[in-house]
Amino acid sequence: MPWGSQRLHAGALIRQSQRPRKIHAHFRHTYIQHNQWVHHESTAKDTTSPNQKGASRTSTTTESNTSEETFPPISIKLLSETQPPEDLSPLLTTSFSHLQSEYKTPRHPIVLAHGLMGFDELRLAGKLLPSVHYWRGIKDAFNAHGIECITTAVPTTGSIDERARALYSQILEKLPPEPEPESEGTKNEAAERSASSGSSTSTTTITGTQPRTPKGRQINIVAHSMGGLDARYLISRLCPDPETEFRVASLTTIATPHRGSSAADMLFRDIGPDLLPRLYKLLSRLKISSGAFSQLTTPYVNTRFNPVTPNSAQTRYFSYGASATPHLLSVFRVSHDLLAVVEGANDGLVSVRSARWGEYKGTLVGVTHLDLINWTNRIKRVAARLGLVEQKFNAVAFYLGVADMLAKEGL
């Protein structure tokens, strides 16, 4: 594991030399002076739909996996000891510890957008074993409470552009028609037809609504981790037509690295400029997309992505962050400690500082990056039943709470 390297220990982070190096073109920056970057990306919005782009899916943000370019080393700064304490408020310590008796239903469907290495449903052994869901138990909970929900699956390690276009296409494909209320005249006609048939053997079924084209529906996107960057790109750069396609009424991001993650910076620095091109070449031969990795670094997100991906005035933005202190055997133990001295409170992969975007709804306390999608809570629930620990977070209760919040916001 690269983070096991002695030179990456939290107490020994140092800045590498300023010698320019050859590295992968996903870092297409020009170093001007100390800690300053200039991007060569057009600020014009990409208004071409994914379907019009075709199979090529060319974009200003997608680069070849084999090209190289001069790139300066990543600079990692430690937090100053004199820096004032970080504001994590509002703290959500036990707000989502248990299911509530009632949740309100949002007006618009919820689209769930997964993060890096994510999926919708995964079958490891065909029908021999139950499938694995990224949103474990969450979609079922939405359905049980009458909340319309769509899950999506985008390229697991693709670039933001690739993932956003896949998200765009799947929303268009999966978004169901919006039912149109039946008028009084239609109701009378239906009653006359029912009376004239005179029997229950008629093959015509009146449901009280008439199907309508799915064009023009509004949606609420709820995104975990990198999925939030995909959704922001979709809203700002791909620009769905609200009249002929759909409109994103709100975007709620959960532990999304809106300012990048120093964990990615450290990983790239530890791999080094000599090994990185060979690693990309290997991934290319295996036909594994690698665009996502470099686009999660703090230089890329802050200097290339954010400046050309502004918020839309037609969309409301909400965000949640998470802070945890992983136990000794946690997979996030090392990354958490490294992030803590660079960015402060974090969930093991994304800091609270980076997760803030739009209207910040709060910091989930004692919750790791995987807790947020219900991947580790089963173990904790068993321990809670045995009285070994106190259950302070329930992922299903959290997402139902997000839906309830959207409903109360009129969304």
C-alpha positions as CSV (number, residue, x, y, z in Angstrom):
1,M,0.0,0.0,0.0
2,P,1.7,3.3,-1.1
3,W,0.4,5.1,2.0
4,G,2.6,2.8,4.1
5,S,5.6,4.6,2.8
6,Q,7.7,6.2,5.5
7,R,7.9,9.5,3.6
8,L,4.1,9.8,3.6
9,H,3.7,9.5,7.4
10,A,1.4,12.2,8.8
11,G,4.3,13.7,10.8
12,A,6.8,13.7,8.0
13,L,5.0,15.3,5.0
14,I,7.5,17.2,2.9
15,R,7.4,19.1,-0.3
16,Q,9.1,17.6,-3.2
17,S,11.6,19.5,-5.4
18,Q,10.3,22.0,-8.0
19,R,11.9,20.2,-11.0
20,P,9.4,19.8,-13.8
21,R,8.6,16.1,-14.7
22,K,7.0,14.0,-17.3
23,I,3.6,12.8,-16.2
24,H,0.2,11.8,-17.5
25,A,-1.8,14.4,-19.5
26,H,-4.8,14.3,-17.1
27,F,-2.7,16.9,-15.2
28,R,-2.5,19.2,-18.2
29,H,-1.4,22.3,-16.3
30,T,1.3,24.9,-16.7
31,Y,3.2,25.9,-13.6
32,I,3.7,29.7,-13.5
33,Q,5.1,30.4,-10.0
34,H,4.9,29.1,-6.5
35,N,1.5,27.3,-6.0
36,Q,-0.1,28.9,-9.1
37,W,-1.7,27.0,-11.9
38,V,-3.2,28.0,-15.3
39,H,-5.7,25.7,-17.1
40,H,-6.0,25.5,-20.9
41,E,-9.6,24.5,-20.9
42,S,-12.4,26.5,-22.6
43,T,-14.9,28.1,-20.3
44,A,-17.7,27.7,-22.8
45,K,-20.5,25.5,-21.8
46,D,-20.9,22.2,-23.7
47,T,-24.6,22.3,-24.8
48,T,-24.3,19.2,-27.0
49,S,-26.3,16.2,-25.6
50,P,-24.6,12.9,-25.1
51,N,-26.7,11.3,-27.8
52,Q,-25.5,13.9,-30.3
53,K,-21.9,13.3,-29.3
54,G,-22.1,9.7,-30.4
55,A,-19.7,7.0,-29.6
56,S,-16.6,9.2,-29.7
57,R,-17.7,11.2,-26.6
58,T,-15.0,13.8,-27.3
59,S,-14.7,16.6,-24.7
60,T,-12.4,19.3,-23.6
61,T,-11.8,17.5,-20.3
62,T,-11.1,14.0,-21.7
63,E,-7.5,13.3,-22.6
64,S,-5.6,10.3,-24.1
65,N,-4.4,7.8,-21.6
66,T,-1.0,7.5,-23.3
67,S,0.1,11.1,-23.8
68,E,2.5,12.8,-21.5
69,E,3.3,16.4,-20.6
70,T,5.5,18.4,-18.3
71,F,3.9,18.6,-14.9
72,P,5.2,20.0,-11.6
73,P,5.1,18.0,-8.4
74,I,2.0,18.2,-6.2
75,S,2.5,20.5,-3.2
76,I,1.1,19.4,0.1
77,K,0.7,21.9,2.9
78,L,0.1,21.0,6.6
79,L,-2.5,22.8,8.6
80,S,-1.0,25.6,10.8
81,E,-1.1,24.9,14.5
82,T,-2.2,28.6,15.0
83,Q,-5.1,28.2,12.6
84,P,-8.5,28.6,14.4
85,P,-10.6,25.5,15.0
86,E,-12.6,24.4,12.0
87,D,-16.3,25.1,12.1
88,L,-18.1,21.8,11.6
89,S,-21.6,23.1,12.5
90,P,-24.3,22.0,12.4
91,L,-23.2,18.8,14.0
92,L,-25.4,15.8,13.3
93,T,-24.5,13.4,16.0
94,T,-27.7,11.3,16.6
95,S,-30.1,13.0,14.1
96,F,-30.2,9.9,11.9
97,S,-29.7,7.1,14.5
98,H,-33.1,5.5,14.1
99,L,-36.0,5.4,11.6
100,Q,-38.8,7.9,12.2
101,S,-42.5,7.0,12.1
102,E,-43.2,9.3,9.1
103,Y,-41.3,10.9,6.2
104,K,-42.7,13.4,3.7
105,T,-42.5,12.5,0.0
106,P,-40.6,14.9,-2.4
107,R,-42.6,16.3,-5.4
108,H,-39.9,15.2,-7.9
109,P,-38.1,11.8,-8.4
110,I,-34.8,11.2,-6.7
111,V,-31.9,10.1,-8.9
112,L,-29.1,8.4,-7.0
113,A,-25.6,9.0,-8.4
114,H,-22.7,6.8,-7.1
115,G,-19.1,7.6,-6.5
116,L,-15.7,6.3,-7.7
117,M,-15.6,2.5,-8.3
118,G,-19.4,2.5,-7.8
119,F,-22.1,0.5,-9.5
120,D,-25.9,0.0,-9.4
121,E,-26.2,-3.7,-8.9
122,L,-23.4,-6.2,-9.0
123,R,-23.7,-10.0,-9.4
124,L,-20.5,-11.9,-8.5
125,A,-21.8,-15.4,-9.2
126,G,-24.8,-15.0,-11.5
127,K,-27.9,-16.3,-9.8
128,L,-26.0,-18.5,-7.4
129,L,-25.5,-15.6,-4.9
130,P,-27.6,-12.6,-4.1
131,S,-26.6,-9.4,-5.9
132,V,-24.7,-6.6,-4.3
133,H,-26.2,-3.1,-4.4
134,Y,-24.2,0.1,-4.1
135,W,-27.1,1.8,-2.4
136,R,-27.6,-1.0,0.1
137,G,-31.2,-1.0,1.3
138,I,-31.7,2.6,0.4
139,K,-33.7,2.2,-2.8
140,D,-35.9,-0.4,-1.1
141,A,-36.6,2.1,1.7
142,F,-37.5,4.8,-0.8
143,N,-39.9,2.4,-2.5
144,A,-41.5,1.3,0.8
145,H,-42.2,5.0,1.6
146,G,-43.6,5.8,-1.9
147,I,-40.6,7.9,-2.9
148,E,-40.0,7.7,-6.7
149,C,-36.3,6.7,-7.2
150,I,-33.9,6.0,-10.0
151,T,-30.5,4.4,-9.6
152,T,-27.8,4.9,-12.2
153,A,-24.5,3.2,-13.2
154,V,-21.7,5.2,-14.8
155,P,-18.1,4.2,-15.8
156,T,-16.6,3.3,-12.4
157,T,-13.2,4.9,-13.0
158,G,-14.0,7.1,-16.0
159,S,-13.4,10.8,-16.2
160,I,-15.9,13.3,-14.9
161,D,-17.0,14.0,-18.5
162,E,-17.5,10.3,-19.3
163,R,-19.4,9.7,-16.1
164,A,-21.6,12.8,-16.5
165,R,-22.6,11.9,-20.0
166,A,-23.5,8.4,-18.9
167,L,-25.5,9.8,-16.1
168,Y,-27.3,12.2,-18.5
169,S,-28.2,9.3,-20.9
170,Q,-29.5,7.1,-18.1
171,I,-31.7,9.7,-16.7
172,L,-33.2,10.3,-20.1
173,E,-33.6,6.5,-20.5
174,K,-35.0,5.7,-17.0
175,L,-37.0,8.8,-16.2
176,P,-40.7,7.7,-16.3
177,P,-43.5,9.8,-17.8
178,E,-45.0,12.2,-15.5
179,P,-48.7,11.4,-14.9
180,E,-51.1,14.1,-15.9
181,P,-54.2,14.6,-13.7
182,E,-57.4,13.6,-15.4
183,S,-59.8,16.5,-16.3
184,E,-63.5,16.4,-15.5
185,G,-64.4,15.8,-19.1
186,T,-62.1,12.8,-19.3
187,K,-63.6,11.4,-16.1
188,N,-67.2,11.7,-17.5
189,E,-66.1,10.0,-20.7
190,A,-64.5,7.2,-18.7
191,A,-67.7,6.8,-16.7
192,E,-69.9,6.6,-19.9
193,R,-67.6,3.9,-21.3
194,S,-67.7,2.0,-18.1
195,A,-71.6,2.2,-18.1
196,S,-71.9,1.2,-21.7
197,S,-69.7,-1.9,-21.3
198,G,-71.9,-3.1,-18.5
199,S,-69.6,-5.9,-17.3
200,S,-66.2,-6.4,-15.7
201,T,-64.9,-8.4,-18.8
202,S,-63.9,-5.2,-20.6
203,T,-60.2,-5.1,-21.4
204,T,-60.1,-1.3,-20.8
205,T,-58.6,-0.3,-17.4
206,I,-59.1,3.2,-16.1
207,T,-56.3,4.2,-13.7
208,G,-57.3,7.8,-13.2
209,T,-54.2,9.2,-15.0
210,Q,-53.0,9.4,-18.5
211,P,-49.4,8.8,-19.6
212,R,-47.4,11.8,-20.8
213,T,-44.1,12.2,-22.4
214,P,-41.2,12.2,-19.9
215,K,-39.8,15.4,-21.4
216,G,-39.6,18.4,-19.1
217,R,-39.7,16.5,-15.8
218,Q,-37.9,17.9,-12.8
219,I,-35.6,15.7,-10.7
220,N,-33.6,15.8,-7.5
221,I,-30.1,14.3,-7.7
222,V,-28.7,12.8,-4.5
223,A,-25.0,12.0,-5.1
224,H,-22.3,10.3,-3.0
225,S,-18.6,11.2,-3.3
226,M,-17.5,11.7,-6.9
227,G,-21.1,11.4,-8.1
228,G,-21.5,15.0,-7.0
229,L,-18.9,16.2,-9.4
230,D,-20.5,14.3,-12.2
231,A,-23.9,15.9,-11.4
232,R,-22.4,19.4,-11.2
233,Y,-20.8,18.8,-14.6
234,L,-24.1,17.6,-16.0
235,I,-26.0,20.6,-14.8
236,S,-23.4,23.2,-15.7
237,R,-21.7,21.9,-18.8
238,L,-24.1,19.5,-20.5
239,C,-27.1,21.7,-19.8
240,P,-30.2,19.5,-20.2
241,D,-33.0,21.3,-22.0
242,P,-35.7,21.8,-19.3
243,E,-38.4,21.9,-22.0
244,T,-37.5,18.8,-24.0
245,E,-35.5,16.7,-21.6
246,F,-35.4,17.3,-17.8
247,R,-34.5,19.9,-15.3
248,V,-32.4,19.3,-12.1
249,A,-34.4,21.0,-9.4
250,S,-31.8,20.2,-6.7
251,L,-28.5,18.6,-6.2
252,T,-27.7,17.1,-2.7
253,T,-24.0,16.0,-2.4
254,I,-22.8,13.7,0.3
255,A,-19.1,13.7,1.1
256,T,-18.3,15.0,-2.4
257,P,-14.7,16.3,-2.9
258,H,-15.7,19.7,-4.2
259,R,-12.2,21.0,-3.7
260,G,-10.4,17.7,-4.4
261,S,-8.9,15.3,-1.9
262,S,-5.4,15.4,-0.5
263,A,-5.6,11.6,-0.3
264,A,-5.5,11.6,-4.1
265,D,-2.6,14.1,-4.0
266,M,-0.6,11.9,-1.7
267,L,-1.3,8.8,-3.7
268,F,-0.1,10.4,-6.9
269,R,3.0,11.8,-5.2
270,D,3.9,8.4,-3.7
271,I,3.5,6.6,-7.0
272,G,5.8,9.1,-8.6
273,P,6.3,10.5,-12.1
274,D,8.4,7.6,-13.3
275,L,5.9,4.8,-12.4
276,L,2.7,6.7,-13.2
277,P,2.9,6.5,-17.1
278,R,3.6,2.8,-16.9
279,L,0.7,2.3,-14.6
280,Y,-1.6,4.2,-17.0
281,K,-0.3,2.2,-19.9
282,L,-1.1,-1.1,-18.0
283,L,-4.7,0.1,-17.2
284,S,-5.1,1.1,-20.9
285,R,-4.1,-2.4,-22.0
286,L,-6.6,-3.9,-19.6
287,K,-9.2,-1.6,-21.1
288,I,-9.7,0.1,-17.7
289,S,-10.5,3.8,-17.8
290,S,-8.3,5.9,-15.6
291,G,-9.6,9.4,-16.0
292,A,-11.2,9.6,-12.6
293,F,-8.0,9.3,-10.5
294,S,-6.2,12.5,-11.5
295,Q,-9.4,14.5,-11.5
296,L,-9.9,14.0,-7.8
297,T,-6.7,15.8,-6.9
298,T,-6.9,19.2,-5.4
299,P,-5.0,21.0,-8.2
300,Y,-7.4,19.6,-10.8
301,V,-10.6,20.3,-9.0
302,N,-9.6,23.8,-7.8
303,T,-7.9,25.1,-10.9
304,R,-9.6,23.2,-13.8
305,F,-12.9,21.9,-12.8
306,N,-14.5,24.5,-10.4
307,P,-13.7,27.6,-12.5
308,V,-15.6,26.2,-15.5
309,T,-18.4,24.5,-13.6
310,P,-20.4,27.2,-11.9
311,N,-23.6,26.6,-10.1
312,S,-26.9,27.0,-12.0
313,A,-29.4,29.6,-10.9
314,Q,-32.1,27.1,-11.7
315,T,-30.9,24.4,-9.3
316,R,-30.7,24.4,-5.5
317,Y,-27.5,23.0,-4.0
318,F,-27.3,21.2,-0.6
319,S,-24.4,19.3,0.9
320,Y,-23.5,17.1,3.8
321,G,-20.0,16.2,5.2
322,A,-18.8,13.5,7.5
323,S,-16.2,13.3,10.3
324,A,-15.0,10.1,11.9
325,T,-12.1,8.7,13.9
326,P,-11.7,5.2,12.4
327,H,-10.7,2.3,14.7
328,L,-7.3,0.8,14.6
329,L,-8.1,-1.9,12.0
330,S,-10.2,0.4,9.7
331,V,-9.3,0.6,6.0
332,F,-9.5,4.4,6.5
333,R,-7.1,4.6,9.4
334,V,-4.0,5.7,7.5
335,S,-5.8,8.0,5.0
336,H,-7.8,9.6,7.8
337,D,-4.7,10.5,9.7
338,L,-3.0,11.9,6.7
339,L,-6.0,14.0,5.7
340,A,-6.4,15.2,9.2
341,V,-3.1,17.1,9.2
342,V,-3.7,18.6,5.7
343,E,-7.4,19.3,5.6
344,G,-8.8,18.7,9.1
345,A,-11.9,16.7,10.0
346,N,-12.7,14.0,7.4
347,D,-14.5,10.7,6.8
348,G,-11.3,8.8,5.7
349,L,-11.3,10.0,2.1
350,V,-13.0,13.5,1.9
351,S,-12.7,16.3,4.4
352,V,-15.6,18.4,5.7
353,R,-13.8,21.5,4.2
354,S,-14.0,19.9,0.8
355,A,-17.5,18.6,1.1
356,R,-19.1,22.0,1.7
357,W,-21.1,23.2,-1.3
358,G,-24.2,25.4,-1.6
359,E,-26.3,25.2,1.5
360,Y,-24.4,23.1,4.0
361,K,-26.9,20.9,6.0
362,G,-24.4,19.6,8.5
363,T,-21.6,17.3,9.5
364,L,-22.4,13.6,10.2
365,V,-20.3,12.8,13.3
366,G,-18.7,9.4,13.7
367,V,-19.5,8.3,10.1
368,T,-16.9,7.1,7.5
369,H,-17.1,7.3,3.7
370,L,-18.5,3.8,3.4
371,D,-20.9,4.2,6.3
372,L,-22.6,6.8,4.1
373,I,-23.8,4.1,1.7
374,N,-24.7,1.6,4.3
375,W,-21.8,-0.7,3.7
376,T,-20.5,-1.1,7.2
377,N,-23.6,-0.4,9.3
378,R,-24.7,-4.0,9.5
379,I,-21.8,-4.9,11.6
380,K,-22.4,-1.9,13.8
381,R,-26.1,-2.7,14.1
382,V,-25.2,-6.2,15.3
383,A,-22.8,-4.8,17.9
384,A,-25.5,-2.3,18.9
385,R,-28.0,-5.1,19.5
386,L,-25.5,-6.9,21.7
387,G,-25.0,-3.7,23.7
388,L,-21.4,-3.4,22.7
389,V,-21.8,0.0,21.0
390,E,-24.4,2.8,20.7
391,Q,-25.9,3.1,17.3
392,K,-25.6,6.8,16.3
393,F,-26.1,6.6,12.5
394,N,-28.4,4.6,10.3
395,A,-27.8,5.2,6.5
396,V,-31.4,4.3,5.6
397,A,-32.7,6.8,8.1
398,F,-30.3,9.4,6.7
399,Y,-31.5,9.1,3.1
400,L,-35.1,9.1,4.1
401,G,-34.3,12.2,6.1
402,V,-32.7,13.8,2.9
403,A,-35.9,13.0,1.0
404,D,-38.0,14.5,3.8
405,M,-35.8,17.6,3.7
406,L,-36.3,18.0,-0.1
407,A,-40.1,17.6,0.4
408,K,-40.1,20.3,3.1
409,E,-38.2,22.6,0.6
410,G,-41.0,22.1,-1.9
411,L,-38.8,19.9,-4.1
